């Protein structure tokens, strides 16, 4: 299938995430060089010693590995694959399922981070893995779910791998193609740490590999979309990386550069493990984190109420309500979201919550009660406007009231809307005018605090994380024409928020000063 460009998934080519009041429903080279190491080595410098434990304190002091990025992927048919686990604990094995007509391929595991600007480090490699073409996918007629049935190609032992976000790179050894497979090596405990919570359920919702996603089918519309999607297939976006490189990797790099104590997990792990967030200083939701289960939301909310800060660095967060089901490869490998077809859902008929929008019935529970802000629309492209330059989040930025940063608001946005449940006290610190399909509104960056001590920061724009990479007049690695001024602002604000939140419950040192009446007028 065709490989979408990065610009395509970041601009209006990224299908809309929701039905909004804005208007209509939207459907929403040669092989890269390898670092040195003997052929077949289990690590860049030889086999990783059994039982060796990674040292998180020294991880970022290790040299990075240039050349990890895929710049010429070749045709999708040349090589592609998936892991049979979304996440593993260090030392847990997982399986790779790969399809390639090449006789052999190389798989390299890169841990993503800062690494002096290299952004990745080679942790493990296996060369000369026998290749083979797997069967064509088929589609379940009842739910229009794309199913592969691919056999396991390789078992991978993660002994010695540090916790973190990983991209496994598959290189066909005939030079015809290259693809990524994402994986999280998750943390068993998070006490005292900033938790980076990856959003693979959202990546999978938008994944059109095999012709179907939770938005589209072969006709390009909702009528033939999937009602369930599975992790047992490759990602079609960004050479197999899903939405990681755009909406998550820039934040991972910044957080690791700051030297904060970090823990890594996914929304699926948070849903499964009620006590996983116990004692965490902060939970970070990244650039596009739309699909949550009720269990994930309940566990994050409980952590907030116990004093864990929340940093919502995107927009349209926690909008869709989903549940997870197993596949033949393991538990929680299926994302179920019937949306408007909820009445047809056998799981709901058997007593499970309806897989609708959180704000919709049955069982409406608007996301604003946790986020402070609520999703307001798509699509927009607008300047970001600072309204409270004296707020601590803007310390060191030099901004003044009315400072404007073109293109930083988009393509989806959130606002504070007291017509929905809204925690108080809440401060709106950036209030950016937008026009969404003819309707005038605002995108808001907001901060609120709760009696348990937690602070909650919400950026209000889906472009926040990718703007961390805006380093030049045209935006550097960012898109949409976002420039280095916006990049400097977002990096400094994010640094301020992460450092303040890492120090403990933010309400104790940075209590919110409610200004909603002055921003939106009396209720």
HELIX and SHEET records of a PDB file:
HELIX    1   1 UNK A    6  UNK A   10  1                                   5    
HELIX    2   2 UNK A   56  UNK A   59  1                                   4    
HELIX    3   3 UNK A   76  UNK A   78  5                                   3    
HELIX    4   4 UNK A  115  UNK A  117  5                                   3    
HELIX    5   5 UNK A  200  UNK A  206  1                                   7    
HELIX    6   6 UNK A  209  UNK A  211  5                                   3    
HELIX    7   7 UNK A  222  UNK A  224  5                                   3    
HELIX    8   8 UNK A  237  UNK A  240  5                                   4    
HELIX    9   9 UNK A  244  UNK A  247  1                                   4    
HELIX   10  10 UNK A  249  UNK A  257  1                                   9    
HELIX   11  11 UNK A  267  UNK A  272  1                                   6    
HELIX   12  12 UNK A  294  UNK A  305  1                                  12    
HELIX   13  13 UNK A  339  UNK A  344  5                                   6    
HELIX   14  14 UNK A  346  UNK A  349  1                                   4    
HELIX   15  15 UNK A  368  UNK A  371  1                                   4    
HELIX   16  16 UNK A  392  UNK A  394  5                                   3    
HELIX   17  17 UNK A  464  UNK A  467  1                                   4    
HELIX   18  18 UNK A  484  UNK A  502  1                                  19    
HELIX   19  19 UNK A  506  UNK A  508  5                                   3    
HELIX   20  20 UNK A  516  UNK A  520  1                                   5    
SHEET    1   A 3 UNK A  80  UNK A  83  0                                        
SHEET    2   A 3 UNK A  93  UNK A 112 -1                                        
SHEET    3   A 3 UNK A 120  UNK A 132 -1                                        
SHEET    1   B 3 UNK A  80  UNK A  83  0                                        
SHEET    2   B 3 UNK A  93  UNK A 112 -1                                        
SHEET    3   B 3 UNK A 154  UNK A 157 -1                                        
SHEET    1   C 5 UNK A  80  UNK A  83  0                                        
SHEET    2   C 5 UNK A  93  UNK A 112 -1                                        
SHEET    3   C 5 UNK A 164  UNK A 172 -1                                        
SHEET    4   C 5 UNK A 178  UNK A 186 -1                                        
SHEET    5   C 5 UNK A  87  UNK A  89  1                                        
SHEET    1   D 2 UNK A 138  UNK A 139  0                                        
SHEET    2   D 2 UNK A 146  UNK A 147 -1                                        
SHEET    1   E 7 UNK A 262  UNK A 266  0                                        
SHEET    2   E 7 UNK A 194  UNK A 198  1                                        
SHEET    3   E 7 UNK A 282  UNK A 285  1                                        
SHEET    4   E 7 UNK A 309  UNK A 312  1                                        
SHEET    5   E 7 UNK A 455  UNK A 458  1                                        
SHEET    6   E 7 UNK A 439  UNK A 449 -1                                        
SHEET    7   E 7 UNK A 426  UNK A 436 -1                                        
SHEET    1   F 4 UNK A 228  UNK A 230  0                                        
SHEET    2   F 4 UNK A 330  UNK A 336 -1                                        
SHEET    3   F 4 UNK A 320  UNK A 327 -1                                        
SHEET    4   F 4 UNK A 291  UNK A 293  1                                        
SHEET    1   G 2 UNK A 374  UNK A 385  0                                        
SHEET    2   G 2 UNK A 404  UNK A 415 -1                                        
END                                                                             
